[in-house]
């Protein structure tokens, strides 16, 4: 039933000359989906890398290679002031 409806829709679009517009929207939608997917994957990979770094620094602190103060400084490096304030508020609770 759905296939028949799609065939009728495309056939009517071809008859009206709207097929080009459908292709434009189809390509645009595909590009948008790929961009959203790429952004999501990038975000996940960045988060994983940050967590791996935190685990590695924690391991160095545990074995005594790094002072805890130095580890905190390394973890805070590259963060803006607002991010550091937000992180310190989370740690207090």
N, C-alpha and C positions, 0 to 999 in steps of 0.2 A: 504494500500500500504506500509506504513512504517513498520507495523508489519511483513509483508511478507519479507521485506528487512532485518529486524533484525533477523528473523528466519533463513534466508539463510546465513547471516553473522555468526551466532552462529553455524549453522550446518557445515559450511565450516571450522570454527575454530576447531571444534571437530574432523573433519576428518583429519586436518593437525596436530593435537596434540598441538595447540596453546592455548587451553582453560586454561591451568594452568597459562600461562603468563597473560591472560586476567583477571583471578581471582586475581593475584598478583597486577596488575595495578588497578583493581577495589577496592581492599582493601586499597591500598596505597592512592588512590584518596579520598576514604571515610575518611581515617584518616586525610588527609590534610584538607578536608572541615570541619571536626569537630574541628580541631585545629584552623583554621581561625575563625570559628564561636565562639568558646570559647574565643579567644583573643578579638574579637569585643565586646562580651557581657561584658567581664571583663573591657575593656576600658570604655564602657558606664556607668557601675556601679561605677567605680572610679570617673568619671566626675560628675555623679549625687551626689555622696557623698561630693565631694569638693564644689559643688554649694550649697548644703544644709548647709554645715558648714559655708560658707560665709554668707548665709542668717541669720543663727542663730547668728553669731557674729555681724552682722549689727543690728539685733534686740536688742541685749544687749547694743550696743552703743546708739541706739535710746532711750532706756529706762534709760540710764545713769549708768548702772551697770559696764560698762567697759569704760575706757578712749579711745579715738580714736587712740592714740599712741600705747596703749597696743594691740588694735585690729589689727593694722597694723603689729605689731611684731608677733602676732599669725598667721596672714595670710601668713607672709613671712617665718615662721618657716618651716624647711624641704625643702626649695627651694634652688637650687644652685645659685651661684652669677649670672650666665648667665640668669637664669630664672627671677631673680629679676630685672636685667637690662632691659630685654625685657619687663617685666610688667610695669616698670616705663616709658619706651619709649611709650608704648601704652596709659598710663594715661596722658601723656603730650599732645597728639594730640587731 
